[in-house]
């Protein structure tokens, strides 16, 4: 299983996506159609793309039918396929799933509760923060000692550590742990080789393992 785990990005109810859909319908000129979805489907690609793109990602929806609950709940209820599994994450996932411009603890909290990649309350964010002290040598990207990138935020490494753990590392570890309760063939890895032919990235970011694993020249 490439890229971490089966939890994936945030799962939201349809009420979260509906305003996004409504905006697209309005921009595309389909608001007065009796079947707005078919109207969107009939549009030329360029027209649809211009109306649909607004910098937000479309994540899976808990609709009570096809997807009935959060995957992590299914994990804990042991509602998972009992099959051998290989899953892993990269060392510095946080540099891909975090953000920049976090200079203070309060800004870290604000980013934790506003990110669209997970759902965290302020109370939860406040509890998380002390587990990630603002010590550069402990932050992500890892292994760089006290090296920092002030232009990316005075607490950049602190926040990237939290972002990587929340989005990738913790779900991967949870799935591996729960699967190992049912089957023997569970293999969990950490990829620690930077992407090939790149000198612009910091650390071993998301997707770094794909090219060598799939023998793709990049």
N, C-alpha and C positions, 0 to 999 in steps of 0.2 A: 504494500500500500504506500504509494508515493505521497509525500507531503503530509505526513503526520498521522491522521486519524480519521475516524468516521463521523466525528462530531461536526466537522465542517464549519462554515461560517454561521452567523446568527440565524436562528430560525424564528421567524416572526409570524404573527397571526395575519389574516387577510386585512385587518384594519390598518396595519402598518403600510401595506403596499397599495391599498386602494387610493389614497391621495396621489401617489405617484402615477398610477394608471389614469386617474382623472385628468391630471395635468397633460399627459401625453395625448389623450383623446381630444382635449381642447385645442392643443397646439396643432394637431393633425387635421383639424376641421371635421372630426367625426362625432362631435357632441350631440348632434341632432339625428344621428343614425339610429334606427331601431335595433341594430346589432353592432355595437361599437367595436367589438373584437373582430368581426368579419370585415368591417370597414378598415381597420388597421391592417389586416392581412391583405387586403386588396390594393393597398398603396404601393407605389414604386419604392424600391429599397431606399433610395436617396431621401425621399420625402419622409419615410418612416424613421430613418436614422436621425435626421435633423430634428424631428419632433420628439423622439424617444430619449436621446442622450441628454442626461443632465448631471453627469458625474457621480451618479449613485449606482450601486450594484444591485442586481435582483437576486435575492437569496431565496432559499426554500421557504415554503409557507406551511405552517401547521394549520391544516384545514379541517382536522377532525375526521377525515376520511382516508385520503392517500397517505398523508403524514399525520399521525394521531398525537404524537407527543415528542418532546425533546429527545434526541438520540441518547444523551447521557442518562436519562431516566430509563430508557430501554436497556442500557448497559447494566444498570444496577438491579433491574428486574430480571436479568439474565435472558432477555429476549434478543439474543444474537445468534448468528449462525455459528455452529461449532465446527469450524474448519481451520486448518493450519494457516498461519498469517505471518507475513513479514512486513513490518512497518517501521518508519523512522522519520527523523527530522534532521535539519542541519544545525550546526553549532550556533549560528547567529541569525536565526529566524526573525528575531525582534527588529533587525535593521530593515526588514522588508514589511513588517506588519505594524511597526510603531509609527511615530511621527517625529517631526522636528519642532524646535521652538519651545521646548519645555525647560524653563529656567528656574522654576520654583516648585516646591512640593504641591502647592495649590494648583498650579498648572498641570502637574501630573495627574492630580485627582480629577480635574475638569476633563482632561483627555480620556481618562479611564471611563468616566460616566457618559461621555458624548460619542465615543467611537461607535461606528456602525458595525464593527467586527465582533462585538460581544455585547452582552447586556449586564451591566454592573451598576448597582446603586451607589450613592455617595457613601452610605454607611459601610458597604463592602469595600469600596475603594480606600477609605480611611484605614480599615483593618489590614488591607494588603500592603500599604505603603511601608510600614516599619520592617517588613520582611525583606525589603530591598533598600538598604541604606545607600545614601548618596556618596558612595566610595568608588572612585573611578576604576580602581583595579578590579572591582567585583562586577562591573557592569558589562553590558553587551554593546559592541562586539567584545568577546572574551579573549583573554590572552594578550591584550595590548598594554597591560600594566596601567600606569597612570596617564597614558595618552588620552587626550580628550579632543573634541571638536567643538569649541565654543560657538562657532557660527551655526551649529546645528542645535544648540541649546545647552545651557550650563548643567542640566540634569538629563541630557540626551541618553547617556549610557544607562542611567537608572531606569528611565522610562522604557527603553528598548528591551531591557531585561524582563520587565513585567509584560510587555506586549508579546514577546516571543513565548514566554511561559503560558500565558493565558490562551493564546490562539493556537499554538502548535505543540509545545513540549508537554504540558500538563495533560491535555486530552490523549496524546500518544501514550503517555505512561499509564493513564487510567485504563485505556483499552487493553494494553498489553497485560496489565495486572489482572483485570477481570477475565480476560480470555484464558490466562494461564490457570485459572481456577477450574476450567472445564477441559482443556486439552493440553497436550505436552508440547506441540510444535508451534510455539510462539517465539518469534525472533524480532527483537527491537534493536535498532541501530541509531547511531549519531554520525552523520556525514560531516567530515572535518577537512574537506579539501575545497578551496575556493574555485569558482567557476573558471573554466579554461579561457585563455586568451583575453583576460580582462585585467585592467590596471586601474579601473575607476571605482570599483566597489569596495566597501569596507567590510571585511570579514567574510565568513562563509554564509552567504545569504540564501534565501529561498530560491529553489530551482537550480542551485549550483550542482546538484547531483544528477540532474536529468541527462545532460549531454554525455558524460562519460558512461552512465548506466545504459543508455540507449545507443551508445557509439555514434553520437551526432557531432560532427565537427562544427565548432562555433567560433 
